């Protein structure tokens, strides 16, 4: 089907304005532009019961972690949410709208760590920070009012990659059973060369040039592209991983690798739901203020979280 009319209008406006792609900007400008775009597309942030910031000892030093609480109830299940931005862009504020919506609609704590970004901190800094945040929540569950037996991980784009990688670490560590993984148009294969990667070249949309730009900054050592923590699709096995919801977008260079990951999960007997959003492009999940499909996807994510949490 054609690009969704709401997204088409946004794309056409970028062309009319002669917008510069993020991958042609300086890092500083790209980071500022990305955050401004996400805030503009997210709409008015939903009020939640409480938002608290914490500072924890991370692998690279002190790290900020934000906790969104939908109610005073204790203990609550937890979604560890990792924001997108190609491991190069993004802050806790990038995920603010999503976190508020999912906290309220899924009835869970949403915890967002401010992980280190590339190229200042290349792979594996981001996943090390995200996993440290998961461990901190599990270890401080009573203080946080969290249920350590009901912790799920999730994220969009690079955040989906980090969530998938976190499930691999959890499985190997063996001391924490995750309730589920919410993977929104995730990067799963740094070496992907497939139809969606080749077909999506529109300079006014997220495209294969964007993917290459992020990868260049994140993977300083080219051999890291084979590492399952960078490319979860390349893991030897996915057996025993937590149940998954994989959301993909029709007009997205990451579409095929996300759908291949869902198939790999299913082939390895992991319960998985794959939802392709036709007419959508990469990034739509953050656009609940301007794109109807984003609100539908957020509602699906919340329903899946409630099912995993048994609430």
N, C-alpha and C positions, 0 to 999 in steps of 0.2 A: 504494500500500500504506500501512498505518498507520505512524505514527512508531515507530521501533525501540523494543522494550520497555525496553532499557537507558536510552535517551534519554528515553523516556516517564516512567520512574521518577524520573529527575533533574529533569525538568520539573515533575512533580507535587510533588516535595519542595520545589522553589522556591515553588510556589503555597501549599503547606501552611505554609511558614515565612514567607510574606508578603514574599518577597525583593523588594528595590527594584531596578528595572532600572538598568543602568549609566548610561543617558542621563538619569536623574533624580537622579544623585549629583553631588557636586562632582568636579572633575577629579582631585583628590588621592585621594579615596575610590574613584573608578572605576578609577584606575590600580592601586591596591593590591588591590582586589577582583578585578580581571581577572587579575592575576599569581597571586594565591592560588588562584583557580579552576583556572587552567591547570596549576599545580604539582600540585594535588590530583587532577586528571584524568589527568595524564601517567604516573602510576605511578612505580616506582623507576627512576631514570636509569640507562641502560646505561653500564658502564665503557668508556672508550676508551683508546687508547694514550697520548694526550697532549692536553691542552687548554692553549693559550697565548693570552694577551691582548697586544695590540699597540695602540699609540697612533699615529695617523697624522694628517697635516695635511689636514683636510677643508675644504670650502668655507666652513663656518661656524666654523672653529677646530679644535682638537684633537678627534679622534673615536676612540672605542674600537672595535676590531675583534677578534673572538674566532675562533680557528682550532681546529677539532676534527680530530685526526689519528687514523685507525683503526689505523695500523701504522707501523713505521719505514721502510717502503718509500718510495723516492724515484725519480723524481717521481710524484706521484699526481694524478689528475684532480681537479677542483674543482667543488663546488656552492656558488655564492653564494646564501645563503638570507636572505630578508628577512621578518621576523616580521610578524604581523598585529596589529590593534588599531585599525583605522580611521584610521591616521596620527596618532592622538591618544593611544592607550594603547600599552603594550608596551615591552619592554627586550630586551637580549640574552638574559636569562634566560627570557623568554617562549618562545624557540625552543630551549631547552636540550635537552628530551627529543627533539624531532624531529631536531635536529642530531646527537645521539649515535646515534640509531637509523639515520639515513640514512648517516652516516659509516661505521658498521660494515657495514651491509647492502649499500651500494653500493660500498664500497671506495674512498671518495674523501675528500678534505679537504672539510669543510663550514666555510664562512667566513661569519660573521654580523656585520654592522656595526651599531653603535648609532646609527641615524640620528636626526636631530632631529625632534621631535614638534610638531604643532599643538595649540593655537592659538598657542603661543609662537613657533613657526616654521612658518608656513603654506606651502602649495604655492608654489614647487617645492622647498623645502628638503630634503624627504625623498628625492626622486629624485636631487637633486644629490649628496647624501651617498652614496646607494647606488651611483651610477655612479662616484664617486670611489673607493669601496672596490673595485669591479671593476677599475678602472685600477691601483690600488695592488697588487692581487694579480698582475695581468698583468706589471707592471713589476718586481715582486720575486719572481717565480716561482722563480728558482734558489735564493734564500735560504730561501724557504718550503718547498722541495721539491715544488713544484707544476708541473704541465704546462700551459703557457700556451695550448697548442693544444686543450686539453680543459677548457674552463670553461663550465659551464651556470649559468643563473640560475633561481631559484624562490622561492616564497613562498605564504603562505596569506592569503586575504582582501585587506586592503590591501597585504600583502606580495606577493600575486599581481599586483596592479595595478602595483606598483613593478617587479616582474620583467618584466612585459610592456612597461612603459615603457622599461626598460633595453635591451630588444632593439631598440626603435625608435632609441634614441640610438646604440647600437652600429652599426646599419645606416647611419645618417647619417654617423657618424665614419669608418667604413670601415677602421679599423686593427685591429679585433678581431672574429674570427668566433666566435660563441658556439655551443656544442655542442647546446644545447637549452634549453627553457623549461618549467619545472614550475609550472603555474598551478592552485592549489588554491582552489576557489570564489572566483575573483578578481572584484574590482570592475573592470568594463571600460567602463562608461558612467555618468557622474555624473548624467545626465538621464534615466535609464531609467524608463519607466512601462509596465510589462508585467504579465503575469498573476502571476508569482511575487512581484513587488514589492507588488502589491495584495493578494494572498491571504494573505501571511504577516504577520499582525498580532498574534499571540499575545504578550501582555506578559511571559510567562515564558520566551520564546525570543528569539533575535536576530530583529528584525522591521524593518518599513519605517521605524518611528520611530528605531530604532538607526541605520539608514543615513543618515537626514536629519540626525541629531545629529552624526555624524562629519563628514559633508560640510560642515555649517555651520562647523565649526571649521577644516577643512582648506582650504576655498576661500573666502578672504576676498573675492576679486573674483569675482562670479558668472560673468563671461565666461570664467574659467579652466575651467569645466565643459566647454567645447568643445575645449580643448587636448588633443591626443592623449596628452600625457604625464600628464594627469589622467584622460582617457577614451580608452584605446587603441582602443576600438571605433570611434572617430570619426576615426582616421587615414585619410588618403586611400587608401593601399594598404598591405597587409601582405605583399606579394610579397617573397620573398627572406629572410624572417625564419627563425630556426632552428626545427627541429621542436619540437612541443609535445605535452605531456600536460596536458589540462584536466580536472580533477576537480570535479564539482559535487555538491550535496546536494539531495535531493528537497524538503525542507522548509526552504528558504532563499530569502529575497528576492532574492539575487544569482544564483539558479539560471539564469534565462532569459538574462541578459546574459552570463554565462559561456558558455552554450551557443551564443549568437549569435556570440560571439567565436571559438569553435571552428569554426563554420560559415564565418565570414569567412576564417579561416586556410585552411580546405580550399578554399574558392572561389578563393583567391589562390595555390593550388598549394603551400601549406606542409604538409608531412607532420604530421598531427595525430591524436591519439587522444583521444576524448571518453569519459569514464567518469562516468555519473551513479550515485551511490550512493543507491539507493532506501531509504526509511525513515530516512535520516540528516538531521540539521539542521546549520545553520551552526556551525562550530567543532569538528566531530567529529574532524577530523584531529589535533587536539592531545590527544585523550582516549584514548590507547592503553592507559592503565592501567585503564579502566573500560568501554570500548566496543569490542566485537570488530571492528566495521566499520572503526575507525581503524587497527587492525593490518593489516587487508587492504589498505587504501588505502596505508599506508606501504610495504607489500611491493610493491605495484604501482609506486609511485613509485621504489623502489630498483631494481626490475627494468628500468624504463625508463631510469633513469640509467646502469645498466651497459650497456644497449644503445647509448645515445648515446656512451658513453666507449669502447665496444669492449672491455669488460673483463668 
